[in-house]
């Protein structure tokens, strides 16, 4: 699929993929941190 694209396009696509995965992991981490803080307040 990606073999028809130039190397620059493949590098940008890979960078966008890694960036989007990092954003998803970061959002999940921040959400869970807020939840842990809420549980700590309840204790």
PDB file of N, CA, C and O in Angstrom:
ATOM      1  N   UNK A   1       0.821  -1.193   0.000  1.00  0.00           N
ATOM      2  CA  UNK A   1       0.000   0.000   0.000  1.00  0.00           C
ATOM      3  C   UNK A   1       0.862   1.253   0.000  1.00  0.00           C
ATOM      4  O   UNK A   1       0.652   2.152  -0.814  1.00  0.00           O
ATOM      5  N   UNK A   2       1.847   1.318   0.923  1.00  0.00           N
ATOM      6  CA  UNK A   2       2.678   2.516   1.018  1.00  0.00           C
ATOM      7  C   UNK A   2       3.873   2.481   0.069  1.00  0.00           C
ATOM      8  O   UNK A   2       4.622   3.455  -0.006  1.00  0.00           O
ATOM      9  N   UNK A   3       4.064   1.401  -0.643  1.00  0.00           N
ATOM     10  CA  UNK A   3       5.252   1.294  -1.486  1.00  0.00           C
ATOM     11  C   UNK A   3       5.189   2.231  -2.692  1.00  0.00           C
ATOM     12  O   UNK A   3       6.225   2.517  -3.292  1.00  0.00           O
ATOM     13  N   UNK A   4       4.005   2.713  -3.061  1.00  0.00           N
ATOM     14  CA  UNK A   4       3.889   3.623  -4.197  1.00  0.00           C
ATOM     15  C   UNK A   4       4.166   5.069  -3.832  1.00  0.00           C
ATOM     16  O   UNK A   4       4.341   5.904  -4.721  1.00  0.00           O
ATOM     17  N   UNK A   5       4.211   5.386  -2.541  1.00  0.00           N
ATOM     18  CA  UNK A   5       4.438   6.760  -2.102  1.00  0.00           C
ATOM     19  C   UNK A   5       5.927   7.059  -2.010  1.00  0.00           C
ATOM     20  O   UNK A   5       6.743   6.149  -1.861  1.00  0.00           O
ATOM     21  N   UNK A   6       6.278   8.343  -2.099  1.00  0.00           N
ATOM     22  CA  UNK A   6       7.670   8.752  -1.921  1.00  0.00           C
ATOM     23  C   UNK A   6       8.041   8.617  -0.453  1.00  0.00           C
ATOM     24  O   UNK A   6       7.168   8.535   0.412  1.00  0.00           O
ATOM     25  N   UNK A   7       9.336   8.595  -0.176  1.00  0.00           N
ATOM     26  CA  UNK A   7       9.827   8.381   1.189  1.00  0.00           C
ATOM     27  C   UNK A   7       9.371   9.497   2.121  1.00  0.00           C
ATOM     28  O   UNK A   7       9.070   9.235   3.285  1.00  0.00           O
ATOM     29  N   UNK A   8       9.315  10.730   1.640  1.00  0.00           N
ATOM     30  CA  UNK A   8       8.873  11.849   2.480  1.00  0.00           C
ATOM     31  C   UNK A   8       7.435  11.689   2.921  1.00  0.00           C
ATOM     32  O   UNK A   8       7.101  11.969   4.072  1.00  0.00           O
ATOM     33  N   UNK A   9       6.592  11.246   2.026  1.00  0.00           N
ATOM     34  CA  UNK A   9       5.178  11.044   2.353  1.00  0.00           C
ATOM     35  C   UNK A   9       5.042   9.917   3.369  1.00  0.00           C
ATOM     36  O   UNK A   9       4.236  10.007   4.296  1.00  0.00           O
ATOM     37  N   UNK A  10       5.830   8.853   3.197  1.00  0.00           N
ATOM     38  CA  UNK A  10       5.785   7.743   4.149  1.00  0.00           C
ATOM     39  C   UNK A  10       6.262   8.165   5.532  1.00  0.00           C
ATOM     40  O   UNK A  10       5.696   7.747   6.542  1.00  0.00           O
ATOM     41  N   UNK A  11       7.312   9.003   5.580  1.00  0.00           N
ATOM     42  CA  UNK A  11       7.816   9.480   6.865  1.00  0.00           C
ATOM     43  C   UNK A  11       6.793  10.363   7.569  1.00  0.00           C
ATOM     44  O   UNK A  11       6.593  10.244   8.777  1.00  0.00           O
ATOM     45  N   UNK A  12       6.151  11.242   6.820  1.00  0.00           N
ATOM     46  CA  UNK A  12       5.131  12.113   7.411  1.00  0.00           C
ATOM     47  C   UNK A  12       3.942  11.290   7.895  1.00  0.00           C
ATOM     48  O   UNK A  12       3.399  11.565   8.964  1.00  0.00           O
ATOM     49  N   UNK A  13       3.534  10.294   7.130  1.00  0.00           N
ATOM     50  CA  UNK A  13       2.421   9.440   7.539  1.00  0.00           C
ATOM     51  C   UNK A  13       2.766   8.672   8.817  1.00  0.00           C
ATOM     52  O   UNK A  13       1.933   8.547   9.714  1.00  0.00           O
ATOM     53  N   UNK A  14       3.970   8.170   8.896  1.00  0.00           N
ATOM     54  CA  UNK A  14       4.408   7.468  10.105  1.00  0.00           C
ATOM     55  C   UNK A  14       4.467   8.388  11.304  1.00  0.00           C
ATOM     56  O   UNK A  14       4.073   8.005  12.406  1.00  0.00           O
ATOM     57  N   UNK A  15       4.958   9.601  11.097  1.00  0.00           N
ATOM     58  CA  UNK A  15       5.024  10.573  12.184  1.00  0.00           C
ATOM     59  C   UNK A  15       3.621  10.937  12.674  1.00  0.00           C
ATOM     60  O   UNK A  15       3.393  11.051  13.878  1.00  0.00           O
ATOM     61  N   UNK A  16       2.689  11.118  11.747  1.00  0.00           N
ATOM     62  CA  UNK A  16       1.311  11.423  12.134  1.00  0.00           C
ATOM     63  C   UNK A  16       0.673  10.262  12.897  1.00  0.00           C
ATOM     64  O   UNK A  16      -0.088  10.481  13.839  1.00  0.00           O
ATOM     65  N   UNK A  17       0.980   9.045  12.496  1.00  0.00           N
ATOM     66  CA  UNK A  17       0.456   7.873  13.194  1.00  0.00           C
ATOM     67  C   UNK A  17       0.984   7.802  14.621  1.00  0.00           C
ATOM     68  O   UNK A  17       0.218   7.583  15.559  1.00  0.00           O
ATOM     69  N   UNK A  18       2.280   7.987  14.784  1.00  0.00           N
ATOM     70  CA  UNK A  18       2.884   7.947  16.120  1.00  0.00           C
ATOM     71  C   UNK A  18       2.359   9.095  16.978  1.00  0.00           C
ATOM     72  O   UNK A  18       2.102   8.911  18.168  1.00  0.00           O
ATOM     73  N   UNK A  19       2.198  10.271  16.388  1.00  0.00           N
ATOM     74  CA  UNK A  19       1.684  11.420  17.121  1.00  0.00           C
ATOM     75  C   UNK A  19       0.252  11.187  17.585  1.00  0.00           C
ATOM     76  O   UNK A  19      -0.097  11.513  18.719  1.00  0.00           O
ATOM     77  N   UNK A  20      -0.571  10.628  16.716  1.00  0.00           N
ATOM     78  CA  UNK A  20      -1.966  10.381  17.104  1.00  0.00           C
ATOM     79  C   UNK A  20      -2.058   9.330  18.208  1.00  0.00           C
ATOM     80  O   UNK A  20      -2.880   9.461  19.115  1.00  0.00           O
ATOM     81  N   UNK A  21      -1.234   8.299  18.145  1.00  0.00           N
ATOM     82  CA  UNK A  21      -1.223   7.294  19.205  1.00  0.00           C
ATOM     83  C   UNK A  21      -0.769   7.923  20.522  1.00  0.00           C
ATOM     84  O   UNK A  21      -1.329   7.620  21.575  1.00  0.00           O
ATOM     85  N   UNK A  22       0.233   8.791  20.472  1.00  0.00           N
ATOM     86  CA  UNK A  22       0.720   9.461  21.679  1.00  0.00           C
ATOM     87  C   UNK A  22      -0.346  10.359  22.289  1.00  0.00           C
ATOM     88  O   UNK A  22      -0.478  10.429  23.511  1.00  0.00           O
ATOM     89  N   UNK A  23      -1.105  11.045  21.443  1.00  0.00           N
ATOM     90  CA  UNK A  23      -2.177  11.906  21.947  1.00  0.00           C
ATOM     91  C   UNK A  23      -3.241  11.073  22.647  1.00  0.00           C
ATOM     92  O   UNK A  23      -3.724  11.453  23.714  1.00  0.00           O
ATOM     93  N   UNK A  24      -3.607   9.950  22.062  1.00  0.00           N
ATOM     94  CA  UNK A  24      -4.623   9.083  22.670  1.00  0.00           C
ATOM     95  C   UNK A  24      -4.135   8.559  24.024  1.00  0.00           C
ATOM     96  O   UNK A  24      -4.890   8.565  24.996  1.00  0.00           O
ATOM     97  N   UNK A  25      -2.899   8.116  24.094  1.00  0.00           N
ATOM     98  CA  UNK A  25      -2.348   7.607  25.355  1.00  0.00           C
ATOM     99  C   UNK A  25      -2.281   8.727  26.395  1.00  0.00           C
ATOM    100  O   UNK A  25      -2.568   8.496  27.569  1.00  0.00           O
ATOM    101  N   UNK A  26      -1.907   9.924  25.977  1.00  0.00           N
ATOM    102  CA  UNK A  26      -1.842  11.055  26.901  1.00  0.00           C
ATOM    103  C   UNK A  26      -3.202  11.433  27.450  1.00  0.00           C
ATOM    104  O   UNK A  26      -3.336  11.700  28.644  1.00  0.00           O
ATOM    105  N   UNK A  27      -4.212  11.459  26.597  1.00  0.00           N
ATOM    106  CA  UNK A  27      -5.563  11.802  27.050  1.00  0.00           C
ATOM    107  C   UNK A  27      -6.078  10.757  28.035  1.00  0.00           C
ATOM    108  O   UNK A  27      -6.683  11.103  29.049  1.00  0.00           O
ATOM    109  N   UNK A  28      -5.844   9.498  27.744  1.00  0.00           N
ATOM    110  CA  UNK A  28      -6.270   8.437  28.664  1.00  0.00           C
ATOM    111  C   UNK A  28      -5.542   8.581  30.002  1.00  0.00           C
ATOM    112  O   UNK A  28      -6.152   8.414  31.058  1.00  0.00           O
ATOM    113  N   UNK A  29      -4.252   8.887  29.964  1.00  0.00           N
ATOM    114  CA  UNK A  29      -3.482   9.062  31.193  1.00  0.00           C
ATOM    115  C   UNK A  29      -3.979  10.234  32.017  1.00  0.00           C
ATOM    116  O   UNK A  29      -4.102  10.124  33.237  1.00  0.00           O
ATOM    117  N   UNK A  30      -4.264  11.349  31.373  1.00  0.00           N
ATOM    118  CA  UNK A  30      -4.774  12.509  32.106  1.00  0.00           C
ATOM    119  C   UNK A  30      -6.147  12.226  32.704  1.00  0.00           C
ATOM    120  O   UNK A  30      -6.434  12.641  33.827  1.00  0.00           O
ATOM    121  N   UNK A  31      -6.983  11.528  31.969  1.00  0.00           N
ATOM    122  CA  UNK A  31      -8.310  11.179  32.476  1.00  0.00           C
ATOM    123  C   UNK A  31      -8.202  10.275  33.697  1.00  0.00           C
ATOM    124  O   UNK A  31      -8.911  10.468  34.685  1.00  0.00           O
ATOM    125  N   UNK A  32      -7.316   9.293  33.628  1.00  0.00           N
ATOM    126  CA  UNK A  32      -7.141   8.387  34.755  1.00  0.00           C
ATOM    127  C   UNK A  32      -6.514   9.090  35.956  1.00  0.00           C
ATOM    128  O   UNK A  32      -6.829   8.752  37.097  1.00  0.00           O
ATOM    129  N   UNK A  33      -5.643  10.052  35.724  1.00  0.00           N
ATOM    130  CA  UNK A  33      -5.054  10.819  36.811  1.00  0.00           C
ATOM    131  C   UNK A  33      -6.128  11.615  37.539  1.00  0.00           C
ATOM    132  O   UNK A  33      -6.120  11.692  38.768  1.00  0.00           O
ATOM    133  N   UNK A  34      -7.048  12.205  36.791  1.00  0.00           N
ATOM    134  CA  UNK A  34      -8.159  12.920  37.408  1.00  0.00           C
ATOM    135  C   UNK A  34      -9.036  11.996  38.232  1.00  0.00           C
ATOM    136  O   UNK A  34      -9.514  12.369  39.303  1.00  0.00           O
ATOM    137  N   UNK A  35      -9.241  10.795  37.731  1.00  0.00           N
ATOM    138  CA  UNK A  35     -10.055   9.810  38.455  1.00  0.00           C
ATOM    139  C   UNK A  35      -9.358   9.391  39.750  1.00  0.00           C
ATOM    140  O   UNK A  35     -10.006   9.269  40.790  1.00  0.00           O
ATOM    141  N   UNK A  36      -8.055   9.172  39.694  1.00  0.00           N
ATOM    142  CA  UNK A  36      -7.293   8.796  40.892  1.00  0.00           C
ATOM    143  C   UNK A  36      -7.342   9.937  41.906  1.00  0.00           C
ATOM    144  O   UNK A  36      -7.478   9.686  43.104  1.00  0.00           O
ATOM    145  N   UNK A  37      -7.236  11.172  41.453  1.00  0.00           N
ATOM    146  CA  UNK A  37      -7.308  12.319  42.355  1.00  0.00           C
ATOM    147  C   UNK A  37      -8.675  12.393  43.021  1.00  0.00           C
ATOM    148  O   UNK A  37      -8.780  12.707  44.207  1.00  0.00           O
ATOM    149  N   UNK A  38      -9.706  12.107  42.264  1.00  0.00           N
ATOM    150  CA  UNK A  38     -11.076  12.105  42.815  1.00  0.00           C
ATOM    151  C   UNK A  38     -11.232  11.022  43.875  1.00  0.00           C
ATOM    152  O   UNK A  38     -11.836  11.257  44.922  1.00  0.00           O
ATOM    153  N   UNK A  39     -10.688   9.832  43.607  1.00  0.00           N
ATOM    154  CA  UNK A  39     -10.744   8.751  44.591  1.00  0.00           C
ATOM    155  C   UNK A  39      -9.934   9.096  45.842  1.00  0.00           C
ATOM    156  O   UNK A  39     -10.331   8.742  46.952  1.00  0.00           O
ATOM    157  N   UNK A  40      -8.816   9.776  45.674  1.00  0.00           N
ATOM    158  CA  UNK A  40      -7.992  10.190  46.801  1.00  0.00           C
ATOM    159  C   UNK A  40      -8.748  11.185  47.668  1.00  0.00           C
ATOM    160  O   UNK A  40      -8.652  11.132  48.894  1.00  0.00           O
ATOM    161  N   UNK A  41      -9.487  12.078  47.057  1.00  0.00           N
ATOM    162  CA  UNK A  41     -10.283  13.055  47.806  1.00  0.00           C
ATOM    163  C   UNK A  41     -11.364  12.355  48.608  1.00  0.00           C
ATOM    164  O   UNK A  41     -11.665  12.758  49.732  1.00  0.00           O
ATOM    165  N   UNK A  42     -11.945  11.322  48.047  1.00  0.00           N
ATOM    166  CA  UNK A  42     -12.993  10.587  48.749  1.00  0.00           C
ATOM    167  C   UNK A  42     -12.460   9.831  49.963  1.00  0.00           C
ATOM    168  O   UNK A  42     -13.178   9.632  50.943  1.00  0.00           O
ATOM    169  N   UNK A  43     -11.193   9.411  49.890  1.00  0.00           N
ATOM    170  CA  UNK A  43     -10.601   8.700  51.020  1.00  0.00           C
ATOM    171  C   UNK A  43     -10.377   9.686  52.145  1.00  0.00           C
ATOM    172  O   UNK A  43      -9.883   9.308  53.208  1.00  0.00           O
TER     173      UNK A  43
END
